[in-house]
Amino acid sequence: MLSYVLLFLGIISLWWRWRARDRMKVTNLTGKYIFITGCDTGFGNMAAKFFDKKGFRVFATCLTETGAKELKAVTSEQLQTVLLDVRDSDSVKKVAAWVKAEVQSEGLWGLVNNAGIMGPPAPTDWLDIEHFREPIEVNLIGLINVTINMLPLIKKAKGRIVNVSSIGGCLAFSGGGYFPSKFGVEGFNDSLRRDMKAFGVKVSCIQPGLFKTPLTNPAKIMREKEVIWNRLPSDIKKQYGEEYFQKDAEKKEQLSKICLNEDISPVVQCMDHALTSLHPRAHYIVGQDAKLFWNPLSRMPVVIQDFLLLRNRVELAASH
């Protein structure tokens, strides 16, 4: 009995020490420079506002002039917006050179790679290579390109890199280019974290579940899928069945109601911890759906994964 009590007390002690270590903060961060991509809407938009209020000097990239103007209108004069399409390599280099001139010898404390797109999450045999190419170009190649160009400035400051991936980088529960792109982000993040350790640069990866943002707008996603469905050859439509599209939309709506996280602030709180904690975590799993279902499922045997995920699929006409 005594051994069990000692074991319990030992576990409590370790947990308490971990919590204390997790709460330790870096001092004197006010006025430090951070660079955030994808700030038109969603996580990036909230993060730019949050870190601006916190006293950081924020470089916020937007894809559109409208997004940049709206963000600038509600933030301090210290925040600077810049237009950037992470797919444009020349633009990435020019923005990196501009940031270098701004930060000078201080370097860049934080890089938050947040820009991303969903692309149509449709069955693989509905898609062509361009449906895969765009999410991979934005979510993976663009993220890598921005990181490479900002890396000298991060190393100079011995700063932080925060890559926004997805729980979809651990478990692919639909077809399309989004999931391969996020699996790629996970691989890049892990290798980068180890490469940068010797330079005092800390690299973290955030893995959100399903959050309510323009990226995951179900109406937009279904419109994109409907366009693809209407263009499918008749033989593929026959294999799936004429009622497949509508039934699939209903299934996805039910899943969204169960899994969707309305409040996106926990993702920004993870960014904050990764940028300001003395001991940032390597991975941040965010969202009740990610913590309670997707992440545990990603660690289970494939037979269990397939059984549970296929239960949410519509039965195909060809399977009869």
Contacts in CASP RR format, 6 or more apart in sequence:
PFRMAT RR
TARGET T0000
AUTHOR 0000-0000-0000
METHOD contacts of the structure
MODEL  1
MLSYVLLFLGIISLWWRWRARDRMKVTNLTGKYIFITGCDTGFGNMAAKF
FDKKGFRVFATCLTETGAKELKAVTSEQLQTVLLDVRDSDSVKKVAAWVK
AEVQSEGLWGLVNNAGIMGPPAPTDWLDIEHFREPIEVNLIGLINVTINM
LPLIKKAKGRIVNVSSIGGCLAFSGGGYFPSKFGVEGFNDSLRRDMKAFG
VKVSCIQPGLFKTPLTNPAKIMREKEVIWNRLPSDIKKQYGEEYFQKDAE
KKEQLSKICLNEDISPVVQCMDHALTSLHPRAHYIVGQDAKLFWNPLSRM
PVVIQDFLLLRNRVELAASH
21 278 0 8 1.000
21 279 0 8 1.000
22 277 0 8 1.000
22 279 0 8 1.000
22 281 0 8 1.000
23 277 0 8 1.000
24 277 0 8 1.000
24 278 0 8 1.000
24 279 0 8 1.000
25 276 0 8 1.000
25 277 0 8 1.000
25 278 0 8 1.000
26 276 0 8 1.000
26 277 0 8 1.000
26 278 0 8 1.000
29 56 0 8 1.000
29 109 0 8 1.000
29 275 0 8 1.000
29 276 0 8 1.000
30 54 0 8 1.000
30 55 0 8 1.000
30 56 0 8 1.000
31 55 0 8 1.000
31 56 0 8 1.000
31 57 0 8 1.000
32 56 0 8 1.000
32 57 0 8 1.000
32 106 0 8 1.000
32 109 0 8 1.000
32 110 0 8 1.000
32 157 0 8 1.000
33 56 0 8 1.000
33 57 0 8 1.000
33 58 0 8 1.000
33 59 0 8 1.000
33 99 0 8 1.000
33 102 0 8 1.000
33 103 0 8 1.000
33 106 0 8 1.000
33 107 0 8 1.000
33 108 0 8 1.000
33 109 0 8 1.000
33 110 0 8 1.000
33 157 0 8 1.000
34 51 0 8 1.000
34 56 0 8 1.000
34 57 0 8 1.000
34 58 0 8 1.000
34 59 0 8 1.000
34 108 0 8 1.000
34 109 0 8 1.000
34 110 0 8 1.000
34 111 0 8 1.000
34 112 0 8 1.000
34 275 0 8 1.000
35 58 0 8 1.000
35 59 0 8 1.000
35 61 0 8 1.000
35 99 0 8 1.000
35 108 0 8 1.000
35 110 0 8 1.000
35 111 0 8 1.000
35 112 0 8 1.000
35 150 0 8 1.000
36 44 0 8 1.000
36 47 0 8 1.000
36 48 0 8 1.000
36 51 0 8 1.000
36 58 0 8 1.000
36 59 0 8 1.000
36 60 0 8 1.000
36 61 0 8 1.000
36 112 0 8 1.000
36 114 0 8 1.000
37 44 0 8 1.000
37 61 0 8 1.000
37 84 0 8 1.000
37 86 0 8 1.000
37 112 0 8 1.000
37 113 0 8 1.000
37 114 0 8 1.000
37 115 0 8 1.000
37 143 0 8 1.000
37 146 0 8 1.000
38 44 0 8 1.000
38 45 0 8 1.000
38 60 0 8 1.000
38 61 0 8 1.000
38 62 0 8 1.000
38 63 0 8 1.000
38 114 0 8 1.000
38 115 0 8 1.000
38 116 0 8 1.000
39 45 0 8 1.000
39 47 0 8 1.000
39 48 0 8 1.000
39 60 0 8 1.000
39 61 0 8 1.000
39 62 0 8 1.000
39 67 0 8 1.000
39 68 0 8 1.000
39 71 0 8 1.000
39 81 0 8 1.000
39 114 0 8 1.000
40 62 0 8 1.000
40 63 0 8 1.000
40 64 0 8 1.000
40 66 0 8 1.000
40 67 0 8 1.000
40 68 0 8 1.000
40 71 0 8 1.000
41 67 0 8 1.000
41 213 0 8 1.000
41 214 0 8 1.000
42 213 0 8 1.000
42 214 0 8 1.000
42 215 0 8 1.000
42 264 0 8 1.000
43 114 0 8 1.000
43 164 0 8 1.000
43 208 0 8 1.000
43 211 0 8 1.000
43 213 0 8 1.000
43 264 0 8 1.000
43 267 0 8 1.000
43 268 0 8 1.000
43 271 0 8 1.000
44 60 0 8 1.000
44 112 0 8 1.000
44 114 0 8 1.000
44 268 0 8 1.000
45 71 0 8 1.000
46 264 0 8 1.000
46 265 0 8 1.000
46 268 0 8 1.000
47 112 0 8 1.000
47 114 0 8 1.000
47 268 0 8 1.000
47 271 0 8 1.000
48 58 0 8 1.000
48 60 0 8 1.000
48 71 0 8 1.000
48 75 0 8 1.000
48 79 0 8 1.000
49 71 0 8 1.000
49 74 0 8 1.000
49 75 0 8 1.000
50 268 0 8 1.000
50 272 0 8 1.000
51 58 0 8 1.000
51 271 0 8 1.000
51 272 0 8 1.000
51 275 0 8 1.000
52 58 0 8 1.000
52 75 0 8 1.000
52 76 0 8 1.000
52 78 0 8 1.000
52 79 0 8 1.000
53 76 0 8 1.000
54 272 0 8 1.000
55 78 0 8 1.000
56 109 0 8 1.000
57 78 0 8 1.000
57 79 0 8 1.000
57 80 0 8 1.000
58 75 0 8 1.000
58 78 0 8 1.000
58 79 0 8 1.000
58 80 0 8 1.000
59 80 0 8 1.000
59 82 0 8 1.000
59 99 0 8 1.000
59 102 0 8 1.000
60 68 0 8 1.000
60 71 0 8 1.000
60 75 0 8 1.000
60 79 0 8 1.000
60 80 0 8 1.000
60 81 0 8 1.000
60 82 0 8 1.000
61 81 0 8 1.000
61 82 0 8 1.000
61 83 0 8 1.000
61 84 0 8 1.000
61 86 0 8 1.000
61 95 0 8 1.000
61 115 0 8 1.000
62 68 0 8 1.000
62 71 0 8 1.000
62 81 0 8 1.000
62 82 0 8 1.000
62 83 0 8 1.000
62 84 0 8 1.000
63 83 0 8 1.000
63 84 0 8 1.000
63 85 0 8 1.000
63 115 0 8 1.000
64 83 0 8 1.000
65 83 0 8 1.000
67 81 0 8 1.000
68 81 0 8 1.000
68 82 0 8 1.000
68 83 0 8 1.000
69 81 0 8 1.000
71 79 0 8 1.000
71 81 0 8 1.000
72 79 0 8 1.000
72 81 0 8 1.000
80 102 0 8 1.000
82 95 0 8 1.000
82 98 0 8 1.000
83 91 0 8 1.000
84 91 0 8 1.000
84 92 0 8 1.000
84 95 0 8 1.000
84 115 0 8 1.000
85 91 0 8 1.000
86 92 0 8 1.000
86 115 0 8 1.000
86 138 0 8 1.000
86 142 0 8 1.000
86 143 0 8 1.000
86 145 0 8 1.000
86 146 0 8 1.000
87 137 0 8 1.000
87 138 0 8 1.000
87 141 0 8 1.000
87 142 0 8 1.000
89 145 0 8 1.000
92 142 0 8 1.000
92 145 0 8 1.000
92 146 0 8 1.000
92 149 0 8 1.000
93 149 0 8 1.000
95 149 0 8 1.000
96 146 0 8 1.000
96 149 0 8 1.000
96 150 0 8 1.000
96 153 0 8 1.000
99 108 0 8 1.000
99 150 0 8 1.000
99 153 0 8 1.000
100 152 0 8 1.000
100 153 0 8 1.000
103 153 0 8 1.000
103 157 0 8 1.000
105 156 0 8 1.000
106 156 0 8 1.000
106 157 0 8 1.000
107 153 0 8 1.000
107 154 0 8 1.000
107 156 0 8 1.000
107 157 0 8 1.000
108 150 0 8 1.000
108 153 0 8 1.000
108 154 0 8 1.000
108 156 0 8 1.000
108 157 0 8 1.000
108 159 0 8 1.000
109 154 0 8 1.000
109 157 0 8 1.000
109 159 0 8 1.000
109 160 0 8 1.000
109 275 0 8 1.000
110 154 0 8 1.000
110 157 0 8 1.000
110 159 0 8 1.000
110 160 0 8 1.000
110 161 0 8 1.000
110 162 0 8 1.000
110 275 0 8 1.000
111 146 0 8 1.000
111 147 0 8 1.000
111 150 0 8 1.000
111 154 0 8 1.000
111 160 0 8 1.000
111 161 0 8 1.000
111 162 0 8 1.000
112 162 0 8 1.000
112 164 0 8 1.000
112 271 0 8 1.000
112 275 0 8 1.000
113 143 0 8 1.000
113 146 0 8 1.000
113 147 0 8 1.000
113 161 0 8 1.000
113 162 0 8 1.000
113 163 0 8 1.000
113 164 0 8 1.000
114 164 0 8 1.000
115 138 0 8 1.000
115 139 0 8 1.000
115 142 0 8 1.000
115 143 0 8 1.000
115 146 0 8 1.000
116 135 0 8 1.000
116 138 0 8 1.000
116 139 0 8 1.000
116 164 0 8 1.000
116 215 0 8 1.000
117 134 0 8 1.000
117 135 0 8 1.000
117 138 0 8 1.000
117 139 0 8 1.000
117 178 0 8 1.000
117 215 0 8 1.000
118 135 0 8 1.000
118 178 0 8 1.000
118 215 0 8 1.000
118 216 0 8 1.000
118 221 0 8 1.000
119 131 0 8 1.000
119 134 0 8 1.000
119 135 0 8 1.000
119 176 0 8 1.000
119 177 0 8 1.000
119 178 0 8 1.000
119 221 0 8 1.000
119 224 0 8 1.000
120 126 0 8 1.000
120 127 0 8 1.000
120 131 0 8 1.000
120 176 0 8 1.000
120 221 0 8 1.000
120 224 0 8 1.000
120 225 0 8 1.000
120 228 0 8 1.000
121 174 0 8 1.000
121 175 0 8 1.000
121 176 0 8 1.000
121 178 0 8 1.000
121 179 0 8 1.000
121 221 0 8 1.000
121 225 0 8 1.000
122 131 0 8 1.000
122 174 0 8 1.000
122 175 0 8 1.000
122 176 0 8 1.000
122 225 0 8 1.000
122 228 0 8 1.000
123 175 0 8 1.000
123 240 0 8 1.000
124 175 0 8 1.000
124 176 0 8 1.000
125 236 0 8 1.000
126 228 0 8 1.000
126 229 0 8 1.000
126 232 0 8 1.000
126 236 0 8 1.000
127 175 0 8 1.000
127 176 0 8 1.000
127 228 0 8 1.000
131 176 0 8 1.000
131 177 0 8 1.000
131 228 0 8 1.000
132 176 0 8 1.000
132 177 0 8 1.000
132 180 0 8 1.000
135 176 0 8 1.000
135 177 0 8 1.000
135 178 0 8 1.000
135 180 0 8 1.000
135 181 0 8 1.000
136 177 0 8 1.000
136 180 0 8 1.000
136 181 0 8 1.000
138 181 0 8 1.000
139 178 0 8 1.000
139 181 0 8 1.000
139 182 0 8 1.000
139 185 0 8 1.000
140 181 0 8 1.000
140 182 0 8 1.000
140 184 0 8 1.000
140 185 0 8 1.000
140 188 0 8 1.000
143 163 0 8 1.000
143 185 0 8 1.000
143 188 0 8 1.000
144 188 0 8 1.000
147 161 0 8 1.000
147 163 0 8 1.000
147 188 0 8 1.000
147 192 0 8 1.000
154 160 0 8 1.000
154 161 0 8 1.000
154 196 0 8 1.000
154 201 0 8 1.000
155 196 0 8 1.000
155 199 0 8 1.000
155 201 0 8 1.000
158 199 0 8 1.000
158 200 0 8 1.000
158 201 0 8 1.000
159 200 0 8 1.000
159 201 0 8 1.000
159 202 0 8 1.000
160 201 0 8 1.000
160 202 0 8 1.000
160 203 0 8 1.000
160 204 0 8 1.000
160 274 0 8 1.000
160 275 0 8 1.000
160 280 0 8 1.000
161 192 0 8 1.000
161 196 0 8 1.000
161 201 0 8 1.000
161 202 0 8 1.000
161 203 0 8 1.000
161 204 0 8 1.000
162 203 0 8 1.000
162 204 0 8 1.000
162 205 0 8 1.000
162 206 0 8 1.000
162 271 0 8 1.000
162 274 0 8 1.000
162 275 0 8 1.000
163 185 0 8 1.000
163 188 0 8 1.000
163 189 0 8 1.000
163 192 0 8 1.000
163 203 0 8 1.000
163 204 0 8 1.000
163 205 0 8 1.000
163 206 0 8 1.000
164 205 0 8 1.000
164 206 0 8 1.000
164 208 0 8 1.000
164 267 0 8 1.000
164 271 0 8 1.000
165 182 0 8 1.000
165 185 0 8 1.000
165 186 0 8 1.000
165 189 0 8 1.000
165 205 0 8 1.000
165 206 0 8 1.000
165 207 0 8 1.000
166 178 0 8 1.000
166 182 0 8 1.000
166 185 0 8 1.000
166 207 0 8 1.000
166 208 0 8 1.000
166 209 0 8 1.000
167 207 0 8 1.000
167 208 0 8 1.000
167 209 0 8 1.000
167 285 0 8 1.000
167 289 0 8 1.000
167 290 0 8 1.000
167 294 0 8 1.000
167 295 0 8 1.000
167 298 0 8 1.000
168 178 0 8 1.000
168 179 0 8 1.000
168 182 0 8 1.000
168 183 0 8 1.000
168 207 0 8 1.000
168 209 0 8 1.000
168 294 0 8 1.000
169 179 0 8 1.000
169 182 0 8 1.000
169 183 0 8 1.000
169 184 0 8 1.000
169 185 0 8 1.000
169 186 0 8 1.000
169 207 0 8 1.000
170 186 0 8 1.000
170 207 0 8 1.000
170 294 0 8 1.000
170 295 0 8 1.000
170 298 0 8 1.000
171 294 0 8 1.000
171 297 0 8 1.000
171 298 0 8 1.000
171 305 0 8 1.000
172 179 0 8 1.000
172 180 0 8 1.000
172 183 0 8 1.000
173 179 0 8 1.000
173 294 0 8 1.000
173 309 0 8 1.000
185 205 0 8 1.000
186 205 0 8 1.000
189 203 0 8 1.000
189 205 0 8 1.000
190 205 0 8 1.000
192 203 0 8 1.000
193 202 0 8 1.000
193 203 0 8 1.000
193 204 0 8 1.000
193 282 0 8 1.000
196 202 0 8 1.000
196 203 0 8 1.000
202 274 0 8 1.000
202 280 0 8 1.000
203 282 0 8 1.000
204 274 0 8 1.000
204 280 0 8 1.000
204 281 0 8 1.000
204 282 0 8 1.000
204 283 0 8 1.000
204 284 0 8 1.000
205 282 0 8 1.000
205 283 0 8 1.000
205 284 0 8 1.000
206 267 0 8 1.000
206 270 0 8 1.000
206 271 0 8 1.000
206 274 0 8 1.000
206 283 0 8 1.000
206 284 0 8 1.000
206 286 0 8 1.000
207 283 0 8 1.000
207 284 0 8 1.000
207 285 0 8 1.000
207 286 0 8 1.000
207 290 0 8 1.000
207 295 0 8 1.000
208 261 0 8 1.000
208 267 0 8 1.000
208 286 0 8 1.000
208 287 0 8 1.000
208 290 0 8 1.000
209 259 0 8 1.000
209 261 0 8 1.000
209 286 0 8 1.000
209 287 0 8 1.000
209 289 0 8 1.000
209 290 0 8 1.000
209 294 0 8 1.000
210 216 0 8 1.000
210 256 0 8 1.000
210 259 0 8 1.000
210 260 0 8 1.000
210 261 0 8 1.000
210 289 0 8 1.000
210 290 0 8 1.000
211 260 0 8 1.000
211 261 0 8 1.000
211 264 0 8 1.000
211 267 0 8 1.000
211 286 0 8 1.000
211 287 0 8 1.000
212 260 0 8 1.000
212 261 0 8 1.000
212 262 0 8 1.000
212 264 0 8 1.000
213 264 0 8 1.000
214 220 0 8 1.000
216 260 0 8 1.000
218 252 0 8 1.000
218 253 0 8 1.000
218 256 0 8 1.000
221 252 0 8 1.000
222 249 0 8 1.000
222 252 0 8 1.000
225 245 0 8 1.000
225 248 0 8 1.000
225 249 0 8 1.000
226 245 0 8 1.000
229 237 0 8 1.000
229 245 0 8 1.000
238 317 0 8 1.000
238 318 0 8 1.000
239 316 0 8 1.000
239 317 0 8 1.000
239 318 0 8 1.000
240 316 0 8 1.000
240 317 0 8 1.000
240 318 0 8 1.000
241 316 0 8 1.000
241 317 0 8 1.000
241 318 0 8 1.000
242 317 0 8 1.000
244 314 0 8 1.000
244 316 0 8 1.000
244 317 0 8 1.000
247 314 0 8 1.000
248 313 0 8 1.000
248 314 0 8 1.000
251 312 0 8 1.000
251 313 0 8 1.000
251 314 0 8 1.000
255 312 0 8 1.000
258 289 0 8 1.000
259 289 0 8 1.000
259 293 0 8 1.000
260 289 0 8 1.000
261 287 0 8 1.000
261 288 0 8 1.000
261 289 0 8 1.000
266 286 0 8 1.000
266 287 0 8 1.000
267 286 0 8 1.000
270 284 0 8 1.000
270 286 0 8 1.000
273 280 0 8 1.000
273 281 0 8 1.000
273 284 0 8 1.000
274 280 0 8 1.000
274 281 0 8 1.000
274 284 0 8 1.000
285 291 0 8 1.000
285 295 0 8 1.000
297 304 0 8 1.000
297 305 0 8 1.000
297 308 0 8 1.000
297 309 0 8 1.000
298 305 0 8 1.000
END
